[in-house]
């Protein structure tokens, strides 16, 4: 399938633009893109190296539970961040040409966190119910570490966003040293924590490694292209989500229907708090407009039927 798609698209591309080579542009692309090779390798170590340490220090059973929990963290990327990234990436360089570019970047960062945070909250609230239904009881402990792994994924998504400061300013070479430091920190934390605390240690090693990489990336990007991200609103947003998760962990209704209802109540209250106290008047008006257009479309469809 990959060969067929590559052949068809390559044929179309060559017919449209022909074959040309520019040594100057090629050199610029290599200088811009080569640090990302080390960055990608560092990301692989950060995400997957903990399994090897778990297998060595604890055993395959813990690796299975940890890998299952990590699948829910990856789900956050698939359901929330990847759709956002596919829409945002083609536009962020065009935004850089605008006089209000930094203000736009700050607002979009908040919107991204609303999407990612709500996705992480939904997964955290319902993961235990899902495992009760779908998994063997031996895997139920995975739900305890899912919120922390989602936190680690959130730090990773923050990294993906703030790197725009390095990309816009053409300072991708800073990614190399950050990748090296992140790999060293990841391996050291895994040795220290997994050997002593097993699966919990692996989880915290991941959280701390992702947090450190974000701090290093953010500081470097801010030196080259400073943006006022409005961290007050972002922190209030995650305070709401953390409170909901804490209540879900504290109160465990008996029975699956009651548990799902409790999770749904917490999700609804959290969404209401975000709408009323995190989003500004313009954002709330936009959301109301979306629902109004949706209702109008449903009414039109019903009348035509």
C-alpha positions in Angstrom: 0.0 0.0 0.0 2.8 2.4 0.9 4.6 1.7 -2.4 1.4 2.3 -4.4 0.7 5.6 -2.7 4.3 6.7 -3.0 4.4 5.8 -6.7 1.1 7.6 -7.5 1.9 10.7 -5.5 5.5 10.9 -6.8 4.3 10.6 -10.4 1.7 13.4 -9.9 4.3 15.6 -8.2 6.9 15.2 -11.0 4.2 16.0 -13.6 3.2 19.2 -11.8 6.6 20.7 -10.9 9.2 18.6 -12.7 12.6 17.6 -11.3 15.0 20.4 -10.2 17.8 20.6 -7.7 19.1 23.6 -5.8 22.3 23.2 -3.8 21.5 26.4 -1.8 18.0 25.3 -0.8 19.2 21.8 -0.1 21.9 23.1 2.2 19.4 25.2 4.1 17.1 22.3 4.5 19.9 20.1 5.9 21.0 22.8 8.4 17.4 23.4 9.5 16.4 19.7 9.7 19.4 17.8 10.8 19.0 18.6 14.5 15.6 17.0 14.3 17.2 13.6 13.7 18.7 13.7 17.2 15.5 15.1 18.5 13.5 12.2 17.2 15.9 9.7 18.6 15.8 11.4 21.9 12.0 11.3 21.9 12.1 7.5 21.2 14.4 7.0 24.3 12.2 9.2 26.4 9.0 7.3 25.5 10.1 3.7 25.2 13.3 3.2 27.3 11.4 2.7 30.5 10.0 -0.7 29.3 13.5 -2.1 29.2 14.3 -0.9 32.7 10.9 -2.3 34.0 11.7 -5.7 32.3 15.1 -5.8 33.9 14.2 -4.7 37.4 10.6 -6.0 37.8 9.5 -8.3 35.1 7.2 -8.7 32.1 4.0 -8.6 34.1 4.7 -5.0 35.2 5.7 -4.2 31.6 2.3 -5.4 30.4 0.4 -3.3 32.9 2.5 -0.2 32.1 2.2 -0.7 28.4 -1.6 -0.9 28.7 -1.7 2.3 30.7 0.6 4.0 28.1 -1.9 3.1 25.4 -4.4 5.5 27.0 -1.8 8.2 27.0 -1.1 7.6 23.3 -4.9 7.9 22.8 -4.7 11.5 24.0 -2.4 12.3 21.1 -4.6 10.4 18.6 -7.9 12.0 19.7 -6.9 15.5 20.8 -3.5 16.7 19.8 -2.9 15.1 16.4 -6.1 16.6 14.9 -5.2 20.0 16.3 -1.6 19.7 15.0 -2.8 18.7 11.5 -4.8 21.9 11.3 -2.4 24.2 13.1 1.0 23.2 11.5 0.2 24.5 8.0 -0.9 27.9 9.4 1.6 28.7 12.1 4.3 30.0 9.7 1.7 32.1 7.9 0.7 33.5 11.3 4.3 34.6 11.9 3.9 37.2 9.1 1.1 39.0 11.0 1.9 42.0 13.3 -0.1 40.3 16.1 1.5 36.9 15.6 2.6 36.5 19.2 -0.8 37.3 20.5 -2.3 34.7 18.2 0.2 32.1 19.2 -0.7 32.7 22.9 -4.4 32.4 22.3 -4.1 29.2 20.2 -1.9 27.7 23.0 -4.8 28.1 25.4 -7.2 26.6 22.8 -4.9 23.7 22.4 -4.8 23.1 26.1 -8.6 23.2 26.3 -8.7 20.4 23.8 -5.9 18.4 25.2 -6.9 19.0 28.8 -10.5 17.9 28.2 -9.3 14.8 26.4 -6.9 13.9 29.2 -9.7 14.5 31.7 -12.2 12.3 29.9 -9.7 9.5 29.7 -8.7 9.8 33.4 -12.3 9.8 34.5 -13.5 6.8 32.5 -10.4 4.6 32.3 -11.3 2.6 35.4 -14.8 1.9 34.1 -13.3 0.9 30.7 -10.9 -1.5 32.2 -13.6 -3.0 34.4 -15.5 -3.9 31.2 -12.7 -4.7 28.7 -9.7 -6.0 30.6 -8.7 -8.9 32.7 -8.8 -8.0 36.5 -5.0 -8.4 36.6 -4.6 -5.3 34.4 -7.0 -3.1 36.5 -4.0 -1.4 38.4 -3.1 0.3 35.1 -5.8 2.9 35.8 -3.8 4.3 38.7 -0.9 5.6 36.6 -2.9 6.7 33.5 -3.4 10.3 34.8 0.3 10.7 35.4 1.2 9.4 32.0 -1.4 11.8 30.5 0.4 14.6 32.4 3.6 13.5 30.7 2.0 13.5 27.3 0.7 17.0 28.0 4.2 18.2 28.7 5.2 16.6 25.4 2.5 18.4 23.6 3.6 21.6 25.1 7.1 20.9 23.8 5.7 20.4 20.3 3.9 23.7 20.5 6.6 25.9 21.9 9.2 24.7 19.5 7.5 27.1 17.0 9.7 29.8 18.6 12.8 27.9 17.4 11.3 27.1 14.0 10.1 30.6 13.3 13.5 32.1 14.3 15.4 29.3 12.4 17.2 28.2 15.5 16.6 24.5 15.3 20.2 23.8 16.2 19.2 24.3 19.9 17.2 21.0 19.7 20.4 19.0 19.6 21.7 19.9 23.1 18.2 19.7 24.5 17.8 16.2 23.1 21.1 15.1 24.6 20.2 16.4 28.0 16.8 14.8 27.8 18.2 11.4 27.0 20.7 11.6 29.9 18.0 12.7 32.3 15.6 10.0 31.1 18.2 7.2 31.5 19.3 8.5 34.9 15.8 8.8 36.3 14.9 5.3 35.1 17.9 3.8 36.8 17.2 5.6 40.0 13.4 5.3 40.2 12.5 2.0 38.4 15.1 0.1 40.4 13.5 1.2 43.6 9.8 1.8 42.9 9.0 -0.4 39.8 6.1 0.7 37.7 5.5 3.8 39.9 9.1 4.8 39.4 8.9 4.4 35.7 5.8 6.6 35.6 7.4 9.4 37.6 10.6 9.1 35.5 8.5 9.7 32.4 6.7 12.7 34.0 9.9 14.3 35.2 11.8 13.7 31.9 9.0 15.2 29.9 8.8 18.1 32.3 12.5 18.8 32.1 12.5 18.6 28.3 9.7 21.1 28.2 11.5 23.5 30.6 14.7 23.4 28.5 12.8 23.8 25.2 10.6 26.6 26.5 13.6 28.6 27.9 15.5 28.2 24.6 12.5 29.2 22.5 11.8 32.2 24.6 15.3 33.5 24.2 15.0 33.5 20.4 11.3 34.3 20.1 9.6 35.4 23.3 5.8 34.9 23.6 3.6 35.8 26.5 1.6 32.5 26.8 -0.7 33.5 29.6 0.2 30.8 32.0 -2.4 32.0 34.5 -5.3 30.8 32.4 -3.5 27.5 31.5 -2.8 26.7 35.1 -6.4 27.5 36.2 -7.6 25.2 33.4 -5.5 22.3 34.7 -6.4 23.1 38.3 -10.1 22.4 37.3 -9.1 19.1 35.7 -6.9 18.0 38.6 -9.7 18.7 41.0 -12.1 16.5 39.0 -9.6 13.7 38.8 -8.9 13.9 42.5 -12.6 13.7 43.3 -12.9 10.7 41.0 -10.1 8.9 42.8 -11.5 9.8 46.2 -15.1 8.8 45.7 -15.7 5.3 44.2 -19.4 4.6 43.8 -20.4 1.0 44.0 -21.5 -0.5 40.7 -20.6 0.3 37.1 -23.7 2.5 36.3 -23.1 4.7 39.4 -19.4 4.9 38.6 -20.1 6.0 35.0 -22.7 8.5 36.2 -20.2 10.0 38.7 -17.6 10.4 36.0 -20.1 12.0 33.7 -21.1 14.5 36.4 -17.5 15.4 37.0 -16.9 15.8 33.3 -20.0 18.1 32.9 -19.1 20.3 35.8 -15.5 20.6 34.5 -16.7 21.6 31.1 -19.1 24.2 32.6 -16.3 25.7 34.7 -14.0 25.9 31.7 -16.7 27.6 29.7 -17.6 30.1 32.4 -14.3 30.9 34.0 -11.5 30.0 31.6 -12.8 31.1 28.1 -13.2 34.8 27.5 -16.4 36.5 26.1 -15.3 36.1 22.5 -14.6 32.4 22.9 -17.9 31.8 24.6 -19.7 33.7 21.8 -18.0 31.5 19.3 -19.0 28.3 21.1 -22.6 29.5 21.3 -22.5 30.2 17.6 -21.2 26.7 16.8 -24.1 25.2 18.7 -26.6 27.5 17.1 -25.4 26.5 13.6 -25.5 22.9 14.6 -29.1 23.2 15.8 -30.0 25.1 12.7 -28.5 22.3 10.5 -30.4 19.6 12.4 -33.6 21.6 12.1 -33.1 22.0 8.3 -32.3 18.3 7.9 -35.4 17.3 9.8 -37.6 19.6 7.8 -36.2 18.3 4.5 -36.7 14.7 5.7 
